[in-house]
Amino acid sequence: MMRDALLGERPVAAVADWRYAAIVLAAATAWFLRPAVETIPAWLLIDLDAAGLALFTVAGTQKALDRQIHPLPAIFLGTIGGCGGGALRDIVLGEVPLVLRTDIYASAAIVAAAMVAAGRALHLPPRVTALVAGTVCVAIRLAAVAWHWQLPKQPY
């Protein structure tokens, strides 16, 4: 919704497209079934979160580029779209958003969004570019979790 509002899209896709409502209902169901969801292995939840990050980052960047937004703001909009959904999920669950707890989250989204923008500039096939960018996003995120990658910290 944030991305669509920034793009000036009316009505926003979350209101106009029934699939968004279906995702919200699925998330609400998961919230009510939280005790059962908590038995899902952590690695599966991490994989699904990485896939969601990649999907929404790539889709958001493509949507911005389709609206003739300059590639740099399109990268930011894609990153916001990718990270925003997970942040809202964490807030609803009463947790500190993952994007605020880990360094290599938004960074993976930025890389994927930049790949989509570069693919568009180079006139590469959009589906291939989306698949490669999404795969790279997931790979970066999963590698960061597996090997505890962190960005350098600012000394105080």
Buried (B, 14 or more C-beta within 10 A) or exposed (E): BBBBEBBEBEEBBBEEEEEBEEBEEEBEEBEEEEEEEEEEEEEEEBBEBBBBBBBBBBBBBBBBBEEEBEBEBBBBBBBBBBBBBBBBBBEEEEEEBBBEEBBBBBBBBBBBBBBBBBBBEEEBEBEEBBEBBBBBBBBBBBBBBEEEBEEEEEEE
